[in-house]
Amino acid sequence: MNVSVFGIGYVGCVSLGCLAADGHRVIGVDTNSEKLELINSGKPTVMEIGLDELIYSGVAEKKITATDEYVSAVKNSDVSVICVGTPSGINGNLDLSHVIKVSQQIAEAIKSKSSFHVISIRSSVPPGTVRKIENLIAEISNKVADEDFSVITNPEFLREGSAVSDYYNPPFTLIGGNNKKAMELIASLYTEVKAKVEYTEIANAELIKFVNNSFHALKVSFANEIGNICCALNIDSREFMELIVKDTKLNISPIYLKPGFAFGGSCLPKDLTALENLAGELKIETPVLSGILKSNEAHIEKAFKLIKSTRKKNIGFLGITFKEGTDDVRNSPYVTLAKKLLDKKFNINIYDINLDLGKVVGSNKDYLFKELPIISDYIVHSFKELVKKSDVIVIANSKLVPVAQILKIQNKIIIDLIRIDENLRTKENYIGLSW
Ligand SMILES: NC(=O)c1ccc[n+]([C@@H]2O[C@H](COP(=O)([O-])OP(=O)(O)OC[C@H]3O[C@@H](n4cnc5c(N)ncnc54)[C@H](O)[C@@H]3O)[C@@H](O)[C@H]2O)c1
């Protein structure tokens, strides 16, 4: 395929070399004449293992050229890949001026182009950018989006230092768009890349780089805080973290990475607080660890505000224990939420067959009666009674009644804290906490 690559820095130069090696004819476009000269003399613009050979042979075989003549580059290509920089702006938002500038140039060029042209955004951009660029191109070129041209997003996952190897081994090739022809055309650029192609909504592909990089940053800072605690305790931090990552069941796994309600129970809050206190005694700053409980409290507050916004007073909890399949209410975030509501004079009803007030004992009982002293006044003995007595049903447990019964609820608001069932989401008066 013929491809024009706008921006020949780290991402663009690696794309030039790899696309050419995979049999495509590539035209690099940049405003920096030094970079153009480097490419045209067979040299890469950045240092990366294996890139010298790729650029050298690509230029020698006339598969790579570089120019600042964007009109001819667009006219002589089927696809334009945008790889220009999106640096941090003054307020911390990404500066999209380079992306906008090259989009205007591409629009100018496709004005007089008769064949379908695909614009693939490889730069990291915030959600909403593809739509903005599509409108801009349509306005300038007088062409129709998805008929004459299509804008898709195809984020780049490479890391500097291992960019060529990462290009060929990404976690997956992600293509966000709504035009099948354009998306498949972009996928065909990567037939030599050993990774599954994932087609997704535009917004997913736009958001993913922010979230990936924030997650990576969180992991670095978390590991460093743990490393500092280990160091102060004379524990080998590297050896210790190797044990942590060996647990691929609960630690390095999808578990605990599903948006839902706040965490609670007898272990997570207790041990997190104990670790923070230990760090405090060791005079170690742990802002990441300290932020976790704050985030959890904010999530409970979000649910409280959502319930309050219904302007209803009678709130029914389907489930109150900290998670399914247990009678443990210690540090249950649902108890915290119920308490918040009681403090603000809401009426509470609770249906939870796992919680038998006659059988609950020990610290579990102590916690329950300390937090909700007149719990027996709130307990109802059937789901039917819960629905009858409540204006809002708060779903906190998916195993207490069949979903079919919840689906039958009418004239009540359902607030789902756990994303119980996809069929429920289309119901009128359904509100999901974070979906
Ligand atoms: N560097 C990485 O490791 C990496 C990894 C994944 C994604 N990204 C993202 O990819 C994008 C590019 O990053 P980079 O590190 O390659 O940037 P870079 O600064 O190395 O390269 C950007 C290039 O764009 C050129 N440019 C600017 N305006 C132009 C214009 N109007 N026309 C043509 N060229 C123009 C610049 O001259 C420069 O050569 C960014 O959004 C970045 O966040 C970077």
The ligand as an ORCA input file, in Angstrom:
! r2SCAN-3c Opt
* xyz 0 1
  N       7.700      8.479     21.780
  C       7.021      7.441     22.214
  O       7.539      6.535     22.883
  C       5.562      7.323     21.883
  C       4.927      6.083     22.018
  C       3.586      5.972     21.683
  C       2.887      7.094     21.270
  N       3.519      8.290     21.186
  C       2.742      9.435     20.720
  O       3.010      9.605     19.339
  C       3.038     10.989     18.996
  C       4.381     11.355     18.402
  O       5.370     11.175     19.377
  P       6.927     11.219     19.015
  O       7.669     10.878     20.256
  O       7.173     10.444     17.770
  O       7.094     12.786     18.710
  P       8.382     13.532     18.087
  O       8.416     14.881     18.700
  O       9.591     12.664     18.169
  O       8.016     13.662     16.548
  C       7.012     14.484     16.067
  C       7.382     14.942     14.677
  O       6.302     15.684     14.133
  C       6.858     16.709     13.328
  N       5.854     17.738     13.030
  C       5.336     18.683     13.838
  N       4.446     19.454     13.156
  C       4.392     18.961     11.903
  C       3.671     19.312     10.722
  N       2.808     20.319     10.718
  N       3.858     18.570      9.611
  C       4.714     17.529      9.618
  N       5.440     17.173     10.700
  C       5.292     17.871     11.818
  C       8.039     17.215     14.139
  O       8.947     17.944     13.365
  C       8.605     15.879     14.625
  O       9.554     15.358     13.733
  C       2.680     11.729     20.278
  O       1.305     11.926     20.341
  C       3.104     10.756     21.360
  O       2.388     10.956     22.568
  C       4.841      8.430     21.455
*
